[in-house]
Amino acid sequence: MHPTPKKPRWTLLCVLLVLPWAGIFLLKNLPALDRFSFTQTFATIGAILVSLLLVALWLLAFSRLPWGARWKPLLGLLLALGATLGMIRKDGHMGDFLPQLSFRWMKKPGEQLPALAPVADAGSHRFTTDQPGDFPRFLGPGGRNDQEAGGLAENWYQQMPKELWRSEIGLGWGGFIVAGDYAITLEQRGENEAVVARDVRSGGVLWSHQDKARFEEDMGGTGPRTTPLSSADKVWTLGATGLLNCLDGKTGRLIWMRDTLKEAGHQNLMWAKSSSPILVDDLIIVTLGKGEKSLAAFRAATGEPVWRGGADDAGYGTPVLAEIAGVRQILAISGKSAGGYDPATGATLWEWKDGFKSAPANVANPLAIGKAGVLISIGYGVGSTLIKFDPATRTPTAWPYHIEWQTMKMKPKFTNLVVRGELAWGLDEGRLSCLNLGTGEQVWRGSSYGHGQVMGAGDTLIIQSEKGAIVVVKASRTGEEVLARIPALTSKTWNNACLAGNLLLVRNDREAICFELPRRVVAP
């Protein structure tokens, strides 16, 4: 008699497959374990590899299946894996380092885009930068990242917005500005870096300006990373390779250009120029690259260099004009420090280096908190620090300060915070969180939106999730309350949204959309 075949150990296979994914679940849901988003990424990749190895080990050693039934599934698994790898390609990485995959037969982002007209007739289009509904710079009017949303209907999020237009767009991670009838952004068109102005309500191209410049890098992707700046009748842009342009706002005609990195003798940063220009008095302030004195000012009208300041390599954040301890200054975060600088001369007022933890990229803008505080927030497992100055002991040459608090509960990698009073909302390694600025304690912690962006709008937060969807959340101190989800983009989105009146413009490196939100009806 033949011995009775033993039953296959299906229960053991299930247990072996559950173990690595149970570990991932704990890592993503226990606050003490998800300090670094890239730790989760590597753990996810590890879990996939471990699962495949466990299946192979179970088949060969523990399954109790007949030998023929062991080799055939294993061979099929290997063939399926090889065929899958042969059909896909990598189109960059997500913010947590996971590869962004596409099928090989799909068109690559930025390919086969229509040609752009260099300069168009301005016609009757309005170009304004200080009227209601204008969004003239990075993070909106004043760089506050918080819009009053006075033009929106009450509970506007209860109605699905109307899509005015949707268009293919060139590569890049910058956002739109809106100046009257013009919606302007930077995008990569083949070997050219282009500033493109569209009709804000139709999406039609009004003018473009192109420079021979292209930056590409596997992790960060291809194209410009900054948002234009507009004031009066002009537009200023800073490209990924450091080209600083001043353009006529109505026609796109070049007024002046500076090759900022070349002129300074600086090398570009690893992930290129990502700091948007700002206007302070009659100066355009930008950051430079790798080298000393990486903060620079140029005359807005002529491009004439005025001053350079700072002590080390530039960071990726945009400078901020603020008043700290009664002194007007430019706040800037560099590669190894944060500091305050005189807007007229670039002279260093103060620098914070002690305890400044180095990260691959310092991206979030420094923020003025109250009358004498500066908040420095960094991702990559570094966290947030509130520095407080004492106006009573400050002298022209000394700025005594103390660390009010430090926390690991807010680590914004790419995003800037929304600050109102003693509360700040942001993406803590991708998870929406609320922080008490008085104590540094986390008020609440919500869902993960990836490494996207957050903007304040009235009593809401508009979240541009990394995967492309728009999520509207109540700006609350009591917890995450999702008010609406708006299907929008469908691939990696690191770009900041633009809210101009009741028009919401979003884009990534493939597509741009303009939504019309419900408008407030004013009684006659």
C-alpha positions, 0 to 999 in steps of 0.5 A: 500500500502507498502511504496516504499523501499528506495534506498541503500546508495552506495555513502555513502559507497564509501565515507566512504571507500575513507576517510581513504585511502585518509589520507594514501595517504596524509601521504605517499606523503606530506613530512611534514607528513611522518617523521616516516615510522612506523607512516605510518605503524600504519596508514595503519593498522588503515586504514584497521581496520577503513575500516572494521568497517565503512563497518559494521557500514554502513551495520547495520545503514546506508545502507537502505538494508533489514535486511536480506541483512545486516546480511548476508554480515557481517557474510560472511565478518567475516567468510572470515576474520577468514578463511584468518587469519587461512591460514596465518602465520607471518614470521617476520616484514618488516622494517616499522614494517608491518608483513611479511605474508606467507601461513601456508603450505609454507616452512619456510625460512631456513628449509630443507636445504642440509647439508654442507661439513665442509672443502673442498680441496682448489684445484686450486681456487684463494683466493685474497683480493686486486686484481681488482674484489675483494670485501673484506669487508662490503661496499667493498674496503676501506668500501667506499660503492662506487665502481668505476665500471671500469670493467663494460661496458658503459651503462651496465644497458641497457642490462639485466644481465645474471643470473649465479646461484641461490641457497637456502641459510640459514637465515641471513641479512649479505652480501657476500664478494668476494675473488678471486674465493670465495664468502663468507657469514654467514648464519643460518643452523638449530642450527648452525651459518655457514660461507659458501664459494661458487664458485663465478661463479657456486655457488657450496659450497667450504667449510663451518665452523659451530659453535653452535649458534643461535639468533632469535627475532620476529622483527629482525628475525633469524641468523647472521647479519654481513658481513665477512672480508678478507685480505691476506689468512684469513677470519674473521667473527663476528656472531650474538651472538658475536663469532669472528672467524679467518679462513683460506681463502682457506679451512675454517679451524679455526685458532682462535676464541673469544667469545667476549660478554662472555669474556667482560661480556656484554649482547647481543643487542636487535637485535644482533650483526650487526657490521661487523669486520674491519682490522686496521693495525694488529688489528681486530676492532669490537663492543661488546654489552651492557656495558662499553667499547664496542669497542674492538681490537684483534690481527689479527693473534692470536686473542689476546685482545689488547684494549677496548674503548668507554663509553656505549652500542654498536650501530649497525653500523660498525666502520670506519677508517678515518682521521679527523682534521689531526688525524687518528682515528676510528669513531664509533657510540654507543647506546648513542654517537658517537666518535673518538678513537685512533686505537693503544690504543682505547683511546677516542679522542672525543665524541659527546653526547650533543643533541644526540637523542636516537633511538632504533637502530643506524645503519648507519656508521659515515662518514668523510666529508672533512678534519674535518667533521663527519656526523652522520645519524640515522633513527627512526625520528632522522635525520642527523648532521654534526659535524665540528672540528677546527684543529687550536684549537685542542689540544692533550686533547681537540677537539673543534667542532661545529654543522654545520647543522642538518636536518630531511631530511635524516633518514637512518634506515638500509642503509648507504649513498653514498657520492661524494663531496658535495652530499650524496644519501640514503634512507630517511625512505625508500625514495631515497633522495639526500642531499647537505652536504654543507648546509644540504638541501635536493636537491631532494626526489624520490620514496620509495624503503622500508628499503633496501640498496644503493651502488654507482657504477660508475655514478649510484646507485644500489638500493637493494629494501626491497622487493627484486628487484634491481633498477639502478638509475643515481647518479644525482643532478637533480632528480631521473632517473631510468635507469633499474629494474632487477627482483631478490629476491622476499621477504624481503631483508635487505642485502647489495649487493656485486659488484665484478668486473662485478659480482653482488651478492645479497641475503636475508634470503631465496635465493642468486643470482649471476648476470653477468653484461656486461663487458667493452671490452678492445681493444687489 
